[in-house]
Amino acid sequence: MTTTHKPTTTTTTTSGTTFNPTTPTVATTTELQMYSDTPRCSKFKTVFDIAGTIISHNALASVCPKSGNHSSPEAFVLNHCTLTNTDPKGWKIGHQVMSNCATVPPYTPVFETFGIYSPDTHRSGIFLECLPEPEGFKIAYQPCDSAPTIEHVSSSEASLFYTVY
């Protein structure tokens, strides 16, 4: 763990004196590096689309089997997050969400990994927050052809979720 202490300083100017109190800053170097390459998602756009029940469509997203529309879970992530790889097939697995839950930044893109991918069975979304142990966490998620919502990912399925980069 790296601990940084800011010294107390007093600055005198012609207009007066400014006092800057000592503020200890504690940061774990491994935590800072752990998510330095992780994309972020727009809090404003995410909340706006959930509140407005706005379905995301994106030509790079998978096609929903029933409708043929590009309004799969990836469409929501692609439209709200700054991903360097905009092809969902090229998304790389980052850190497991549940085992690192306390350090995953809110509004980080996440996806579920198991078996052969299908937009009807796999979820990708935006991590919102951890729930008290052992309950899991919450994500903003858009099911195929449906409005986005906030979903509780239970601890029994949480181990399948990873950050995206």
C-alpha positions in Angstrom: 0.0 0.0 0.0 1.3 3.4 -0.9 0.5 6.3 1.5 0.9 9.9 0.5 0.7 12.7 2.9 0.1 16.3 1.8 1.9 18.8 3.9 0.2 21.7 5.5 1.0 24.9 3.5 0.2 28.5 4.0 0.1 30.8 1.0 0.3 34.5 1.5 -0.9 36.8 -1.4 -1.6 40.4 -1.7 -5.3 39.6 -1.3 -5.0 37.5 1.9 -3.8 34.2 3.3 -5.0 30.8 2.2 -4.6 27.8 4.5 -4.5 24.3 3.0 -4.9 21.7 5.8 -3.1 18.4 5.8 -5.1 15.7 4.1 -3.8 12.1 4.1 -4.4 10.3 0.9 -4.3 6.5 0.9 -4.1 4.6 -2.4 -3.3 1.0 -3.1 -1.0 0.9 -6.1 -2.4 -2.4 -7.3 -6.0 -1.1 -7.2 -5.0 2.0 -9.2 -3.2 -0.1 -11.9 -6.0 -2.8 -11.9 -8.5 -0.6 -13.6 -6.2 1.9 -15.4 -7.0 0.2 -18.8 -10.7 -0.4 -18.1 -13.2 1.7 -20.1 -15.8 3.8 -18.4 -19.5 4.4 -19.2 -21.5 7.6 -19.1 -23.5 7.8 -15.8 -25.8 10.5 -17.4 -26.6 8.6 -20.5 -27.1 5.4 -18.6 -29.6 6.9 -16.1 -31.3 8.9 -18.8 -32.0 5.9 -21.0 -33.2 3.7 -18.0 -35.5 6.5 -16.8 -36.8 7.1 -20.4 -37.0 3.4 -21.2 -35.0 4.1 -24.3 -33.9 1.0 -26.2 -30.3 1.1 -27.5 -29.6 0.0 -31.1 -26.1 -0.3 -32.5 -25.1 -1.8 -35.8 -22.0 -3.5 -34.2 -24.1 -5.3 -31.6 -25.4 -8.8 -32.0 -28.8 -9.4 -33.6 -31.7 -10.3 -31.4 -33.0 -13.7 -32.6 -36.7 -12.9 -32.4 -36.7 -9.5 -34.1 -33.5 -9.3 -36.1 -32.8 -5.9 -34.6 -29.3 -4.8 -33.3 -30.8 -4.1 -29.9 -29.0 -6.7 -27.9 -27.3 -6.2 -24.5 -24.1 -5.2 -26.3 -25.9 -2.3 -28.0 -26.5 -0.7 -24.6 -22.9 -1.1 -23.6 -21.6 0.1 -27.0 -23.8 3.2 -26.8 -22.9 4.2 -23.2 -19.2 3.2 -22.8 -15.9 4.4 -24.3 -14.6 1.1 -25.5 -11.4 0.9 -27.6 -12.6 -2.3 -29.2 -16.1 -1.6 -30.5 -16.5 -5.2 -31.9 -18.1 -7.2 -29.0 -16.5 -10.4 -30.4 -13.2 -8.8 -29.7 -13.9 -7.7 -26.1 -11.3 -9.0 -23.7 -11.9 -10.4 -20.3 -10.7 -8.1 -17.6 -11.1 -8.8 -13.8 -13.7 -10.9 -12.2 -16.3 -8.6 -10.8 -17.4 -10.4 -7.7 -13.9 -11.2 -6.3 -12.9 -7.6 -6.9 -16.3 -6.0 -6.3 -15.2 -3.4 -3.7 -12.6 -2.0 -6.2 -14.6 -2.1 -9.5 -15.4 1.5 -10.3 -19.1 2.3 -10.8 -20.1 2.6 -14.5 -17.6 0.0 -15.7 -18.7 -2.2 -18.6 -19.1 -5.9 -17.7 -20.1 -9.1 -19.4 -21.1 -12.6 -18.5 -18.9 -15.5 -19.8 -20.0 -19.1 -20.1 -20.5 -21.5 -23.0 -21.4 -20.4 -26.5 -22.5 -16.7 -26.7 -26.1 -15.8 -27.5 -27.7 -12.4 -26.9 -30.7 -14.1 -25.4 -28.7 -16.0 -22.8 -25.7 -13.8 -22.0 -25.7 -10.5 -20.3 -23.4 -7.5 -20.8 -24.1 -4.3 -19.0 -22.8 -1.6 -16.8 -21.6 -2.3 -13.3 -23.3 0.0 -10.7 -22.5 -1.2 -7.2 -21.8 -4.0 -4.9 -24.5 -5.3 -2.6 -23.8 -6.4 0.9 -22.0 -9.8 1.1 -23.1 -12.3 -0.1 -25.8 -10.8 -2.2 -23.9 -10.0 -5.4 -24.0 -6.7 -7.3 -26.2 -4.4 -9.5 -25.8 -3.7 -13.2 -27.6 -1.6 -15.8 -28.8 -4.1 -18.4 -30.8 -4.1 -21.6 -32.4 -7.5 -22.5 -32.8 -8.1 -26.2 -35.4 -5.8 -27.8 -36.3 -4.4 -24.3 -35.9 -1.2 -22.4 -32.8 -1.1 -20.1 -33.3 -1.8 -16.4 -31.3 -2.2 -13.2 -30.7 -5.9 -12.5 -29.5 -7.6 -9.3 -26.9 -10.2 -10.2 -27.1 -12.8 -7.4 -23.9 -14.2 -5.8 -24.7 -17.6 -7.4 -24.2 -16.2 -10.9 -21.9 -13.3 -10.1 -18.7 -15.3 -10.6 -19.5 -15.4 -14.3 -19.1 -11.6 -14.8 -15.9 -9.9 -15.8 -14.9 -6.3 -16.7 -14.5 -5.6 -20.4 -11.6 -4.0 -22.1 
